[in-house]
């Protein structure tokens, strides 16, 4: 696999993972929370020691960490999701 293919593949995996995460956060908690969660996801990615060739499972770990931040933030403010209302 050449380097450009690997980079393109990794970008595609990251975009799909982040996009799916932000879609559901926006649906459940609104666009403001999705914006905060996008920054959480990027922050968690930066904490990851990136190694070319991350698997979809490893990208999912970034999302899980960002979802954990979201959960703490929502729990702290005492709010649920829009669908629970």
mmCIF file of the N, C-alpha and C atoms, coordinates in Angstrom:
data_MODEL
# 
_entry.id   MODEL 
# 
loop_
_atom_site.group_PDB 
_atom_site.id 
_atom_site.type_symbol 
_atom_site.label_atom_id 
_atom_site.label_alt_id 
_atom_site.label_comp_id 
_atom_site.label_asym_id 
_atom_site.label_entity_id 
_atom_site.label_seq_id 
_atom_site.pdbx_PDB_ins_code 
_atom_site.Cartn_x 
_atom_site.Cartn_y 
_atom_site.Cartn_z 
_atom_site.occupancy 
_atom_site.B_iso_or_equiv 
_atom_site.pdbx_formal_charge 
_atom_site.auth_seq_id 
_atom_site.auth_comp_id 
_atom_site.auth_asym_id 
_atom_site.auth_atom_id 
_atom_site.pdbx_PDB_model_num 
ATOM 1   N N  . UNK A 1 1  ? 0.847   -1.178 0.000  1.00 0.00 ? 1  UNK A N  1 
ATOM 2   C CA . UNK A 1 1  ? 0.000   0.000  0.000  1.00 0.00 ? 1  UNK A CA 1 
ATOM 3   C C  . UNK A 1 1  ? 0.894   1.242  0.000  1.00 0.00 ? 1  UNK A C  1 
ATOM 4   N N  . UNK A 1 2  ? 0.632   2.161  -0.932 1.00 0.00 ? 2  UNK A N  1 
ATOM 5   C CA . UNK A 1 2  ? 1.475   3.354  -0.936 1.00 0.00 ? 2  UNK A CA 1 
ATOM 6   C C  . UNK A 1 2  ? 1.011   4.342  0.126  1.00 0.00 ? 2  UNK A C  1 
ATOM 7   N N  . UNK A 1 3  ? 1.884   5.286  0.417  1.00 0.00 ? 3  UNK A N  1 
ATOM 8   C CA . UNK A 1 3  ? 1.607   6.234  1.506  1.00 0.00 ? 3  UNK A CA 1 
ATOM 9   C C  . UNK A 1 3  ? 0.371   7.082  1.260  1.00 0.00 ? 3  UNK A C  1 
ATOM 10  N N  . UNK A 1 4  ? 0.137   7.508  0.002  1.00 0.00 ? 4  UNK A N  1 
ATOM 11  C CA . UNK A 1 4  ? -1.027  8.342  -0.291 1.00 0.00 ? 4  UNK A CA 1 
ATOM 12  C C  . UNK A 1 4  ? -2.321  7.560  -0.092 1.00 0.00 ? 4  UNK A C  1 
ATOM 13  N N  . UNK A 1 5  ? -2.342  6.302  -0.504 1.00 0.00 ? 5  UNK A N  1 
ATOM 14  C CA . UNK A 1 5  ? -3.521  5.469  -0.304 1.00 0.00 ? 5  UNK A CA 1 
ATOM 15  C C  . UNK A 1 5  ? -3.784  5.300  1.193  1.00 0.00 ? 5  UNK A C  1 
ATOM 16  N N  . UNK A 1 6  ? -2.743  5.035  1.939  1.00 0.00 ? 6  UNK A N  1 
ATOM 17  C CA . UNK A 1 6  ? -2.889  4.869  3.386  1.00 0.00 ? 6  UNK A CA 1 
ATOM 18  C C  . UNK A 1 6  ? -3.419  6.144  4.021  1.00 0.00 ? 6  UNK A C  1 
ATOM 19  N N  . UNK A 1 7  ? -2.873  7.284  3.635  1.00 0.00 ? 7  UNK A N  1 
ATOM 20  C CA . UNK A 1 7  ? -3.336  8.566  4.174  1.00 0.00 ? 7  UNK A CA 1 
ATOM 21  C C  . UNK A 1 7  ? -4.795  8.808  3.802  1.00 0.00 ? 7  UNK A C  1 
ATOM 22  N N  . UNK A 1 8  ? -5.138  8.584  2.539  1.00 0.00 ? 8  UNK A N  1 
ATOM 23  C CA . UNK A 1 8  ? -6.525  8.769  2.105  1.00 0.00 ? 8  UNK A CA 1 
ATOM 24  C C  . UNK A 1 8  ? -7.464  7.843  2.868  1.00 0.00 ? 8  UNK A C  1 
ATOM 25  N N  . UNK A 1 9  ? -7.056  6.606  3.051  1.00 0.00 ? 9  UNK A N  1 
ATOM 26  C CA . UNK A 1 9  ? -7.868  5.628  3.775  1.00 0.00 ? 9  UNK A CA 1 
ATOM 27  C C  . UNK A 1 9  ? -8.063  6.060  5.223  1.00 0.00 ? 9  UNK A C  1 
ATOM 28  N N  . UNK A 1 10 ? -6.984  6.506  5.863  1.00 0.00 ? 10 UNK A N  1 
ATOM 29  C CA . UNK A 1 10 ? -7.067  6.953  7.255  1.00 0.00 ? 10 UNK A CA 1 
ATOM 30  C C  . UNK A 1 10 ? -7.953  8.186  7.387  1.00 0.00 ? 10 UNK A C  1 
ATOM 31  N N  . UNK A 1 11 ? -7.838  9.119  6.447  1.00 0.00 ? 11 UNK A N  1 
ATOM 32  C CA . UNK A 1 11 ? -8.690  10.313 6.480  1.00 0.00 ? 11 UNK A CA 1 
ATOM 33  C C  . UNK A 1 11 ? -10.153 9.918  6.324  1.00 0.00 ? 11 UNK A C  1 
ATOM 34  N N  . UNK A 1 12 ? -10.420 8.962  5.457  1.00 0.00 ? 12 UNK A N  1 
ATOM 35  C CA . UNK A 1 12 ? -11.792 8.500  5.260  1.00 0.00 ? 12 UNK A CA 1 
ATOM 36  C C  . UNK A 1 12 ? -12.338 7.871  6.536  1.00 0.00 ? 12 UNK A C  1 
ATOM 37  N N  . UNK A 1 13 ? -11.538 7.039  7.189  1.00 0.00 ? 13 UNK A N  1 
ATOM 38  C CA . UNK A 1 13 ? -11.987 6.428  8.444  1.00 0.00 ? 13 UNK A CA 1 
ATOM 39  C C  . UNK A 1 13 ? -12.267 7.488  9.508  1.00 0.00 ? 13 UNK A C  1 
ATOM 40  N N  . UNK A 1 14 ? -11.356 8.442  9.636  1.00 0.00 ? 14 UNK A N  1 
ATOM 41  C CA . UNK A 1 14 ? -11.524 9.498  10.642 1.00 0.00 ? 14 UNK A CA 1 
ATOM 42  C C  . UNK A 1 14 ? -12.769 10.339 10.345 1.00 0.00 ? 14 UNK A C  1 
ATOM 43  N N  . UNK A 1 15 ? -12.961 10.716 9.093  1.00 0.00 ? 15 UNK A N  1 
ATOM 44  C CA . UNK A 1 15 ? -14.122 11.528 8.724  1.00 0.00 ? 15 UNK A CA 1 
ATOM 45  C C  . UNK A 1 15 ? -15.430 10.789 8.984  1.00 0.00 ? 15 UNK A C  1 
ATOM 46  N N  . UNK A 1 16 ? -15.466 9.516  8.664  1.00 0.00 ? 16 UNK A N  1 
ATOM 47  C CA . UNK A 1 16 ? -16.684 8.728  8.897  1.00 0.00 ? 16 UNK A CA 1 
ATOM 48  C C  . UNK A 1 16 ? -16.973 8.604  10.390 1.00 0.00 ? 16 UNK A C  1 
ATOM 49  N N  . UNK A 1 17 ? -15.944 8.346  11.173 1.00 0.00 ? 17 UNK A N  1 
ATOM 50  C CA . UNK A 1 17 ? -16.123 8.186  12.620 1.00 0.00 ? 17 UNK A CA 1 
ATOM 51  C C  . UNK A 1 17 ? -16.583 9.493  13.254 1.00 0.00 ? 17 UNK A C  1 
ATOM 52  N N  . UNK A 1 18 ? -15.906 10.580 12.933 1.00 0.00 ? 18 UNK A N  1 
ATOM 53  C CA . UNK A 1 18 ? -16.269 11.884 13.485 1.00 0.00 ? 18 UNK A CA 1 
ATOM 54  C C  . UNK A 1 18 ? -17.652 12.304 13.005 1.00 0.00 ? 18 UNK A C  1 
ATOM 55  N N  . UNK A 1 19 ? -17.941 12.118 11.731 1.00 0.00 ? 19 UNK A N  1 
ATOM 56  C CA . UNK A 1 19 ? -19.243 12.498 11.190 1.00 0.00 ? 19 UNK A CA 1 
ATOM 57  C C  . UNK A 1 19 ? -20.393 11.770 11.859 1.00 0.00 ? 19 UNK A C  1 
ATOM 58  N N  . UNK A 1 20 ? -20.235 10.471 12.058 1.00 0.00 ? 20 UNK A N  1 
ATOM 59  C CA . UNK A 1 20 ? -21.297 9.691  12.711 1.00 0.00 ? 20 UNK A CA 1 
ATOM 60  C C  . UNK A 1 20 ? -21.493 10.156 14.149 1.00 0.00 ? 20 UNK A C  1 
ATOM 61  N N  . UNK A 1 21 ? -20.405 10.411 14.838 1.00 0.00 ? 21 UNK A N  1 
ATOM 62  C CA . UNK A 1 21 ? -20.473 10.873 16.222 1.00 0.00 ? 21 UNK A CA 1 
ATOM 63  C C  . UNK A 1 21 ? -21.192 12.224 16.306 1.00 0.00 ? 21 UNK A C  1 
ATOM 64  N N  . UNK A 1 22 ? -20.795 13.157 15.455 1.00 0.00 ? 22 UNK A N  1 
ATOM 65  C CA . UNK A 1 22 ? -21.402 14.487 15.510 1.00 0.00 ? 22 UNK A CA 1 
ATOM 66  C C  . UNK A 1 22 ? -22.862 14.468 15.095 1.00 0.00 ? 22 UNK A C  1 
ATOM 67  N N  . UNK A 1 23 ? -23.213 13.607 14.168 1.00 0.00 ? 23 UNK A N  1 
ATOM 68  C CA . UNK A 1 23 ? -24.606 13.499 13.747 1.00 0.00 ? 23 UNK A CA 1 
ATOM 69  C C  . UNK A 1 23 ? -25.488 13.107 14.941 1.00 0.00 ? 23 UNK A C  1 
ATOM 70  N N  . UNK A 1 24 ? -25.093 12.075 15.649 1.00 0.00 ? 24 UNK A N  1 
ATOM 71  C CA . UNK A 1 24 ? -25.939 11.606 16.749 1.00 0.00 ? 24 UNK A CA 1 
ATOM 72  C C  . UNK A 1 24 ? -25.928 12.589 17.916 1.00 0.00 ? 24 UNK A C  1 
ATOM 73  N N  . UNK A 1 25 ? -24.794 13.221 18.191 1.00 0.00 ? 25 UNK A N  1 
ATOM 74  C CA . UNK A 1 25 ? -24.753 14.222 19.262 1.00 0.00 ? 25 UNK A CA 1 
ATOM 75  C C  . UNK A 1 25 ? -25.680 15.384 18.913 1.00 0.00 ? 25 UNK A C  1 
ATOM 76  N N  . UNK A 1 26 ? -25.648 15.820 17.671 1.00 0.00 ? 26 UNK A N  1 
ATOM 77  C CA . UNK A 1 26 ? -26.517 16.913 17.244 1.00 0.00 ? 26 UNK A CA 1 
ATOM 78  C C  . UNK A 1 26 ? -27.990 16.528 17.360 1.00 0.00 ? 26 UNK A C  1 
ATOM 79  N N  . UNK A 1 27 ? -28.307 15.314 16.956 1.00 0.00 ? 27 UNK A N  1 
ATOM 80  C CA . UNK A 1 27 ? -29.690 14.833 17.045 1.00 0.00 ? 27 UNK A CA 1 
ATOM 81  C C  . UNK A 1 27 ? -30.165 14.748 18.494 1.00 0.00 ? 27 UNK A C  1 
ATOM 82  N N  . UNK A 1 28 ? -29.311 14.281 19.381 1.00 0.00 ? 28 UNK A N  1 
ATOM 83  C CA . UNK A 1 28 ? -29.708 14.071 20.775 1.00 0.00 ? 28 UNK A CA 1 
ATOM 84  C C  . UNK A 1 28 ? -29.573 15.305 21.660 1.00 0.00 ? 28 UNK A C  1 
ATOM 85  N N  . UNK A 1 29 ? -28.556 16.132 21.389 1.00 0.00 ? 29 UNK A N  1 
ATOM 86  C CA . UNK A 1 29 ? -28.267 17.241 22.303 1.00 0.00 ? 29 UNK A CA 1 
ATOM 87  C C  . UNK A 1 29 ? -28.242 18.616 21.651 1.00 0.00 ? 29 UNK A C  1 
ATOM 88  N N  . UNK A 1 30 ? -28.329 18.669 20.335 1.00 0.00 ? 30 UNK A N  1 
ATOM 89  C CA . UNK A 1 30 ? -28.363 19.954 19.642 1.00 0.00 ? 30 UNK A CA 1 
ATOM 90  C C  . UNK A 1 30 ? -27.012 20.369 19.072 1.00 0.00 ? 30 UNK A C  1 
ATOM 91  N N  . UNK A 1 31 ? -27.031 21.384 18.211 1.00 0.00 ? 31 UNK A N  1 
ATOM 92  C CA . UNK A 1 31 ? -25.817 21.803 17.513 1.00 0.00 ? 31 UNK A CA 1 
ATOM 93  C C  . UNK A 1 31 ? -24.730 22.389 18.407 1.00 0.00 ? 31 UNK A C  1 
ATOM 94  N N  . UNK A 1 32 ? -25.122 23.046 19.491 1.00 0.00 ? 32 UNK A N  1 
ATOM 95  C CA . UNK A 1 32 ? -24.107 23.622 20.377 1.00 0.00 ? 32 UNK A CA 1 
ATOM 96  C C  . UNK A 1 32 ? -23.281 22.523 21.042 1.00 0.00 ? 32 UNK A C  1 
ATOM 97  N N  . UNK A 1 33 ? -23.972 21.487 21.478 1.00 0.00 ? 33 UNK A N  1 
ATOM 98  C CA . UNK A 1 33 ? -23.262 20.368 22.106 1.00 0.00 ? 33 UNK A CA 1 
ATOM 99  C C  . UNK A 1 33 ? -22.435 19.610 21.074 1.00 0.00 ? 33 UNK A C  1 
ATOM 100 N N  . UNK A 1 34 ? -22.928 19.538 19.848 1.00 0.00 ? 34 UNK A N  1 
ATOM 101 C CA . UNK A 1 34 ? -22.158 18.889 18.780 1.00 0.00 ? 34 UNK A CA 1 
ATOM 102 C C  . UNK A 1 34 ? -20.859 19.648 18.521 1.00 0.00 ? 34 UNK A C  1 
ATOM 103 N N  . UNK A 1 35 ? -20.918 20.964 18.581 1.00 0.00 ? 35 UNK A N  1 
ATOM 104 C CA . UNK A 1 35 ? -19.707 21.766 18.381 1.00 0.00 ? 35 UNK A CA 1 
ATOM 105 C C  . UNK A 1 35 ? -18.691 21.491 19.484 1.00 0.00 ? 35 UNK A C  1 
ATOM 106 N N  . UNK A 1 36 ? -19.153 21.455 20.728 1.00 0.00 ? 36 UNK A N  1 
ATOM 107 C CA . UNK A 1 36 ? -18.256 21.136 21.847 1.00 0.00 ? 36 UNK A CA 1 
ATOM 108 C C  . UNK A 1 36 ? -17.699 19.726 21.701 1.00 0.00 ? 36 UNK A C  1 
ATOM 109 N N  . UNK A 1 37 ? -18.547 18.814 21.259 1.00 0.00 ? 37 UNK A N  1 
ATOM 110 C CA . UNK A 1 37 ? -18.123 17.424 21.103 1.00 0.00 ? 37 UNK A CA 1 
ATOM 111 C C  . UNK A 1 37 ? -17.129 17.251 19.965 1.00 0.00 ? 37 UNK A C  1 
ATOM 112 N N  . UNK A 1 38 ? -17.244 18.073 18.936 1.00 0.00 ? 38 UNK A N  1 
ATOM 113 C CA . UNK A 1 38 ? -16.265 18.037 17.852 1.00 0.00 ? 38 UNK A CA 1 
ATOM 114 C C  . UNK A 1 38 ? -14.888 18.404 18.388 1.00 0.00 ? 38 UNK A C  1 
ATOM 115 N N  . UNK A 1 39 ? -14.846 19.426 19.229 1.00 0.00 ? 39 UNK A N  1 
ATOM 116 C CA . UNK A 1 39 ? -13.563 19.816 19.817 1.00 0.00 ? 39 UNK A CA 1 
ATOM 117 C C  . UNK A 1 39 ? -13.052 18.722 20.748 1.00 0.00 ? 39 UNK A C  1 
ATOM 118 N N  . UNK A 1 40 ? -13.949 18.094 21.503 1.00 0.00 ? 40 UNK A N  1 
ATOM 119 C CA . UNK A 1 40 ? -13.542 16.972 22.351 1.00 0.00 ? 40 UNK A CA 1 
ATOM 120 C C  . UNK A 1 40 ? -12.916 15.867 21.519 1.00 0.00 ? 40 UNK A C  1 
ATOM 121 N N  . UNK A 1 41 ? -13.539 15.540 20.385 1.00 0.00 ? 41 UNK A N  1 
ATOM 122 C CA . UNK A 1 41 ? -13.049 14.466 19.526 1.00 0.00 ? 41 UNK A CA 1 
ATOM 123 C C  . UNK A 1 41 ? -11.653 14.802 19.009 1.00 0.00 ? 41 UNK A C  1 
ATOM 124 N N  . UNK A 1 42 ? -11.483 16.043 18.557 1.00 0.00 ? 42 UNK A N  1 
ATOM 125 C CA . UNK A 1 42 ? -10.173 16.465 18.052 1.00 0.00 ? 42 UNK A CA 1 
ATOM 126 C C  . UNK A 1 42 ? -9.123  16.457 19.164 1.00 0.00 ? 42 UNK A C  1 
ATOM 127 N N  . UNK A 1 43 ? -9.524  16.887 20.356 1.00 0.00 ? 43 UNK A N  1 
ATOM 128 C CA . UNK A 1 43 ? -8.596  16.861 21.491 1.00 0.00 ? 43 UNK A CA 1 
ATOM 129 C C  . UNK A 1 43 ? -8.179  15.432 21.820 1.00 0.00 ? 43 UNK A C  1 
ATOM 130 N N  . UNK A 1 44 ? -9.133  14.522 21.803 1.00 0.00 ? 44 UNK A N  1 
ATOM 131 C CA . UNK A 1 44 ? -8.818  13.121 22.091 1.00 0.00 ? 44 UNK A CA 1 
ATOM 132 C C  . UNK A 1 44 ? -7.923  12.517 21.005 1.00 0.00 ? 44 UNK A C  1 
ATOM 133 N N  . UNK A 1 45 ? -8.158  12.917 19.765 1.00 0.00 ? 45 UNK A N  1 
ATOM 134 C CA . UNK A 1 45 ? -7.299  12.453 18.684 1.00 0.00 ? 45 UNK A CA 1 
ATOM 135 C C  . UNK A 1 45 ? -5.868  12.921 18.902 1.00 0.00 ? 45 UNK A C  1 
ATOM 136 N N  . UNK A 1 46 ? -5.718  14.172 19.315 1.00 0.00 ? 46 UNK A N  1 
ATOM 137 C CA . UNK A 1 46 ? -4.379  14.710 19.556 1.00 0.00 ? 46 UNK A CA 1 
ATOM 138 C C  . UNK A 1 46 ? -3.663  13.978 20.687 1.00 0.00 ? 46 UNK A C  1 
ATOM 139 N N  . UNK A 1 47 ? -4.416  13.476 21.659 1.00 0.00 ? 47 UNK A N  1 
ATOM 140 C CA . UNK A 1 47 ? -3.817  12.727 22.767 1.00 0.00 ? 47 UNK A CA 1 
ATOM 141 C C  . UNK A 1 47 ? -3.347  11.339 22.332 1.00 0.00 ? 47 UNK A C  1 
ATOM 142 N N  . UNK A 1 48 ? -3.965  10.843 21.273 1.00 0.00 ? 48 UNK A N  1 
ATOM 143 C CA . UNK A 1 48 ? -3.616  9.537  20.749 1.00 0.00 ? 48 UNK A CA 1 
ATOM 144 C C  . UNK A 1 48 ? -2.246  9.623  20.098 1.00 0.00 ? 48 UNK A C  1 
ATOM 145 N N  . UNK A 1 49 ? -1.414  8.673  20.379 1.00 0.00 ? 49 UNK A N  1 
ATOM 146 C CA . UNK A 1 49 ? -0.130  8.630  19.696 1.00 0.00 ? 49 UNK A CA 1 
ATOM 147 C C  . UNK A 1 49 ? -0.385  8.010  18.331 1.00 0.00 ? 49 UNK A C  1 
ATOM 148 N N  . UNK A 1 50 ? -0.554  8.885  17.334 1.00 0.00 ? 50 UNK A N  1 
ATOM 149 C CA . UNK A 1 50 ? -0.950  8.441  16.004 1.00 0.00 ? 50 UNK A CA 1 
ATOM 150 C C  . UNK A 1 50 ? 0.127   7.563  15.388 1.00 0.00 ? 50 UNK A C  1 
ATOM 151 N N  . UNK A 1 51 ? -0.298  6.435  14.953 1.00 0.00 ? 51 UNK A N  1 
ATOM 152 C CA . UNK A 1 51 ? 0.550   5.515  14.220 1.00 0.00 ? 51 UNK A CA 1 
ATOM 153 C C  . UNK A 1 51 ? -0.150  5.265  12.894 1.00 0.00 ? 51 UNK A C  1 
ATOM 154 N N  . UNK A 1 52 ? 0.541   5.544  11.776 1.00 0.00 ? 52 UNK A N  1 
ATOM 155 C CA . UNK A 1 52 ? -0.105  5.278  10.485 1.00 0.00 ? 52 UNK A CA 1 
ATOM 156 C C  . UNK A 1 52 ? -0.664  3.857  10.436 1.00 0.00 ? 52 UNK A C  1 
ATOM 157 N N  . UNK A 1 53 ? -1.877  3.740  9.971  1.00 0.00 ? 53 UNK A N  1 
ATOM 158 C CA . UNK A 1 53 ? -2.491  2.432  9.856  1.00 0.00 ? 53 UNK A CA 1 
ATOM 159 C C  . UNK A 1 53 ? -3.447  2.104  10.982 1.00 0.00 ? 53 UNK A C  1 
ATOM 160 N N  . UNK A 1 54 ? -4.017  3.129  11.635 1.00 0.00 ? 54 UNK A N  1 
ATOM 161 C CA . UNK A 1 54 ? -4.992  2.869  12.682 1.00 0.00 ? 54 UNK A CA 1 
ATOM 162 C C  . UNK A 1 54 ? -6.177  2.097  12.118 1.00 0.00 ? 54 UNK A C  1 
ATOM 163 N N  . UNK A 1 55 ? -6.684  1.187  12.890 1.00 0.00 ? 55 UNK A N  1 
ATOM 164 C CA . UNK A 1 55 ? -7.837  0.393  12.472 1.00 0.00 ? 55 UNK A CA 1 
ATOM 165 C C  . UNK A 1 55 ? -9.124  1.141  12.815 1.00 0.00 ? 55 UNK A C  1 
ATOM 166 N N  . UNK A 1 56 ? -10.251 0.731  12.213 1.00 0.00 ? 56 UNK A N  1 
ATOM 167 C CA . UNK A 1 56 ? -11.530 1.352  12.602 1.00 0.00 ? 56 UNK A CA 1 
ATOM 168 C C  . UNK A 1 56 ? -11.779 1.238  14.105 1.00 0.00 ? 56 UNK A C  1 
ATOM 169 N N  . UNK A 1 57 ? -11.364 0.133  14.714 1.00 0.00 ? 57 UNK A N  1 
ATOM 170 C CA . UNK A 1 57 ? -11.534 -0.037 16.164 1.00 0.00 ? 57 UNK A CA 1 
ATOM 171 C C  . UNK A 1 57 ? -10.765 1.032  16.941 1.00 0.00 ? 57 UNK A C  1 
ATOM 172 N N  . UNK A 1 58 ? -9.569  1.349  16.487 1.00 0.00 ? 58 UNK A N  1 
ATOM 173 C CA . UNK A 1 58 ? -8.765  2.367  17.171 1.00 0.00 ? 58 UNK A CA 1 
ATOM 174 C C  . UNK A 1 58 ? -9.352  3.770  16.980 1.00 0.00 ? 58 UNK A C  1 
ATOM 175 N N  . UNK A 1 59 ? -9.910  4.026  15.797 1.00 0.00 ? 59 UNK A N  1 
ATOM 176 C CA . UNK A 1 59 ? -10.594 5.309  15.615 1.00 0.00 ? 59 UNK A CA 1 
ATOM 177 C C  . UNK A 1 59 ? -11.807 5.381  16.539 1.00 0.00 ? 59 UNK A C  1 
ATOM 178 N N  . UNK A 1 60 ? -12.471 4.250  16.755 1.00 0.00 ? 60 UNK A N  1 
ATOM 179 C CA . UNK A 1 60 ? -13.642 4.216  17.635 1.00 0.00 ? 60 UNK A CA 1 
ATOM 180 C C  . UNK A 1 60 ? -13.244 4.577  19.068 1.00 0.00 ? 60 UNK A C  1 
ATOM 181 N N  . UNK A 1 61 ? -12.027 4.246  19.477 1.00 0.00 ? 61 UNK A N  1 
ATOM 182 C CA . UNK A 1 61 ? -11.569 4.606  20.824 1.00 0.00 ? 61 UNK A CA 1 
ATOM 183 C C  . UNK A 1 61 ? -11.532 6.123  21.009 1.00 0.00 ? 61 UNK A C  1 
ATOM 184 N N  . UNK A 1 62 ? -11.217 6.851  19.950 1.00 0.00 ? 62 UNK A N  1 
ATOM 185 C CA . UNK A 1 62 ? -11.244 8.323  20.015 1.00 0.00 ? 62 UNK A CA 1 
ATOM 186 C C  . UNK A 1 62 ? -12.677 8.781  20.282 1.00 0.00 ? 62 UNK A C  1 
ATOM 187 N N  . UNK A 1 63 ? -13.627 8.178  19.582 1.00 0.00 ? 63 UNK A N  1 
ATOM 188 C CA . UNK A 1 63 ? -15.033 8.537  19.758 1.00 0.00 ? 63 UNK A CA 1 
ATOM 189 C C  . UNK A 1 63 ? -15.528 8.182  21.155 1.00 0.00 ? 63 UNK A C  1 
ATOM 190 N N  . UNK A 1 64 ? -15.124 7.045  21.655 1.00 0.00 ? 64 UNK A N  1 
ATOM 191 C CA . UNK A 1 64 ? -15.529 6.643  23.008 1.00 0.00 ? 64 UNK A CA 1 
ATOM 192 C C  . UNK A 1 64 ? -15.012 7.642  24.033 1.00 0.00 ? 64 UNK A C  1 
ATOM 193 N N  . UNK A 1 65 ? -13.783 8.071  23.885 1.00 0.00 ? 65 UNK A N  1 
ATOM 194 C CA . UNK A 1 65 ? -13.218 9.056  24.819 1.00 0.00 ? 65 UNK A CA 1 
ATOM 195 C C  . UNK A 1 65 ? -13.969 10.384 24.724 1.00 0.00 ? 65 UNK A C  1 
ATOM 196 N N  . UNK A 1 66 ? -14.309 10.808 23.502 1.00 0.00 ? 66 UNK A N  1 
ATOM 197 C CA . UNK A 1 66 ? -15.065 12.053 23.333 1.00 0.00 ? 66 UNK A CA 1 
ATOM 198 C C  . UNK A 1 66 ? -16.477 11.907 23.905 1.00 0.00 ? 66 UNK A C  1 
ATOM 199 N N  . UNK A 1 67 ? -17.084 10.740 23.738 1.00 0.00 ? 67 UNK A N  1 
ATOM 200 C CA . UNK A 1 67 ? -18.419 10.495 24.298 1.00 0.00 ? 67 UNK A CA 1 
ATOM 201 C C  . UNK A 1 67 ? -18.373 10.522 25.819 1.00 0.00 ? 67 UNK A C  1 
ATOM 202 N N  . UNK A 1 68 ? -17.279 10.066 26.388 1.00 0.00 ? 68 UNK A N  1 
ATOM 203 C CA . UNK A 1 68 ? -17.108 10.120 27.839 1.00 0.00 ? 68 UNK A CA 1 
ATOM 204 C C  . UNK A 1 68 ? -17.084 11.575 28.310 1.00 0.00 ? 68 UNK A C  1 
ATOM 205 N N  . UNK A 1 69 ? -16.382 12.427 27.587 1.00 0.00 ? 69 UNK A N  1 
ATOM 206 C CA . UNK A 1 69 ? -16.367 13.858 27.929 1.00 0.00 ? 69 UNK A CA 1 
ATOM 207 C C  . UNK A 1 69 ? -17.774 14.451 27.829 1.00 0.00 ? 69 UNK A C  1 
ATOM 208 N N  . UNK A 1 70 ? -18.486 14.092 26.767 1.00 0.00 ? 70 UNK A N  1 
ATOM 209 C CA . UNK A 1 70 ? -19.862 14.555 26.579 1.00 0.00 ? 70 UNK A CA 1 
ATOM 210 C C  . UNK A 1 70 ? -20.728 14.124 27.752 1.00 0.00 ? 70 UNK A C  1 
ATOM 211 N N  . UNK A 1 71 ? -20.621 12.883 28.131 1.00 0.00 ? 71 UNK A N  1 
ATOM 212 C CA . UNK A 1 71 ? -21.412 12.350 29.243 1.00 0.00 ? 71 UNK A CA 1 
ATOM 213 C C  . UNK A 1 71 ? -21.151 13.120 30.533 1.00 0.00 ? 71 UNK A C  1 
ATOM 214 N N  . UNK A 1 72 ? -19.902 13.377 30.812 1.00 0.00 ? 72 UNK A N  1 
ATOM 215 C CA . UNK A 1 72 ? -19.555 14.132 32.024 1.00 0.00 ? 72 UNK A CA 1 
ATOM 216 C C  . UNK A 1 72 ? -20.122 15.536 31.974 1.00 0.00 ? 72 UNK A C  1 
ATOM 217 N N  . UNK A 1 73 ? -20.034 16.171 30.804 1.00 0.00 ? 73 UNK A N  1 
ATOM 218 C CA . UNK A 1 73 ? -20.538 17.542 30.666 1.00 0.00 ? 73 UNK A CA 1 
ATOM 219 C C  . UNK A 1 73 ? -22.056 17.587 30.837 1.00 0.00 ? 73 UNK A C  1 
ATOM 220 N N  . UNK A 1 74 ? -22.758 16.668 30.203 1.00 0.00 ? 74 UNK A N  1 
ATOM 221 C CA . UNK A 1 74 ? -24.220 16.633 30.279 1.00 0.00 ? 74 UNK A CA 1 
ATOM 222 C C  . UNK A 1 74 ? -24.680 16.286 31.688 1.00 0.00 ? 74 UNK A C  1 
ATOM 223 N N  . UNK A 1 75 ? -24.003 15.334 32.315 1.00 0.00 ? 75 UNK A N  1 
ATOM 224 C CA . UNK A 1 75 ? -24.356 14.936 33.688 1.00 0.00 ? 75 UNK A CA 1 
ATOM 225 C C  . UNK A 1 75 ? -24.120 16.085 34.660 1.00 0.00 ? 75 UNK A C  1 
ATOM 226 N N  . UNK A 1 76 ? -23.019 16.793 34.478 1.00 0.00 ? 76 UNK A N  1 
ATOM 227 C CA . UNK A 1 76 ? -22.688 17.918 35.363 1.00 0.00 ? 76 UNK A CA 1 
ATOM 228 C C  . UNK A 1 76 ? -23.752 19.010 35.314 1.00 0.00 ? 76 UNK A C  1 
ATOM 229 N N  . UNK A 1 77 ? -24.273 19.281 34.127 1.00 0.00 ? 77 UNK A N  1 
ATOM 230 C CA . UNK A 1 77 ? -25.279 20.341 34.021 1.00 0.00 ? 77 UNK A CA 1 
ATOM 231 C C  . UNK A 1 77 ? -26.680 19.821 34.328 1.00 0.00 ? 77 UNK A C  1 
ATOM 232 N N  . UNK A 1 78 ? -26.800 18.508 34.498 1.00 0.00 ? 78 UNK A N  1 
ATOM 233 C CA . UNK A 1 78 ? -28.080 17.933 34.884 1.00 0.00 ? 78 UNK A CA 1 
ATOM 234 C C  . UNK A 1 78 ? -29.077 17.820 33.767 1.00 0.00 ? 78 UNK A C  1 
ATOM 235 N N  . UNK A 1 79 ? -28.609 17.834 32.528 1.00 0.00 ? 79 UNK A N  1 
ATOM 236 C CA . UNK A 1 79 ? -29.521 17.772 31.399 1.00 0.00 ? 79 UNK A CA 1 
ATOM 237 C C  . UNK A 1 79 ? -29.502 16.429 30.714 1.00 0.00 ? 79 UNK A C  1 
ATOM 238 N N  . UNK A 1 80 ? -30.625 16.089 30.158 1.00 0.00 ? 80 UNK A N  1 
ATOM 239 C CA . UNK A 1 80 ? -30.727 14.882 29.354 1.00 0.00 ? 80 UNK A CA 1 
ATOM 240 C C  . UNK A 1 80 ? -30.695 15.233 27.893 1.00 0.00 ? 80 UNK A C  1 
ATOM 241 N N  . UNK A 1 81 ? -31.040 14.264 27.059 1.00 0.00 ? 81 UNK A N  1 
ATOM 242 C CA . UNK A 1 81 ? -31.064 14.564 25.630 1.00 0.00 ? 81 UNK A CA 1 
ATOM 243 C C  . UNK A 1 81 ? -32.430 15.092 25.212 1.00 0.00 ? 81 UNK A C  1 
ATOM 244 N N  . UNK A 1 82 ? -32.482 15.670 24.018 1.00 0.00 ? 82 UNK A N  1 
ATOM 245 C CA . UNK A 1 82 ? -33.714 16.263 23.509 1.00 0.00 ? 82 UNK A CA 1 
ATOM 246 C C  . UNK A 1 82 ? -34.803 15.221 23.350 1.00 0.00 ? 82 UNK A C  1 
ATOM 247 N N  . UNK A 1 83 ? -34.443 14.000 23.008 1.00 0.00 ? 83 UNK A N  1 
ATOM 248 C CA . UNK A 1 83 ? -35.436 12.957 22.756 1.00 0.00 ? 83 UNK A CA 1 
ATOM 249 C C  . UNK A 1 83 ? -36.088 12.463 24.032 1.00 0.00 ? 83 UNK A C  1 
ATOM 250 N N  . UNK A 1 84 ? -35.424 12.618 25.159 1.00 0.00 ? 84 UNK A N  1 
ATOM 251 C CA . UNK A 1 84 ? -35.981 12.161 26.432 1.00 0.00 ? 84 UNK A CA 1 
ATOM 252 C C  . UNK A 1 84 ? -37.048 13.131 26.957 1.00 0.00 ? 84 UNK A C  1 
ATOM 253 N N  . UNK A 1 85 ? -37.055 14.327 26.415 1.00 0.00 ? 85 UNK A N  1 
ATOM 254 C CA . UNK A 1 85 ? -38.002 15.352 26.876 1.00 0.00 ? 85 UNK A CA 1 
ATOM 255 C C  . UNK A 1 85 ? -39.401 15.096 26.373 1.00 0.00 ? 85 UNK A C  1 
# 
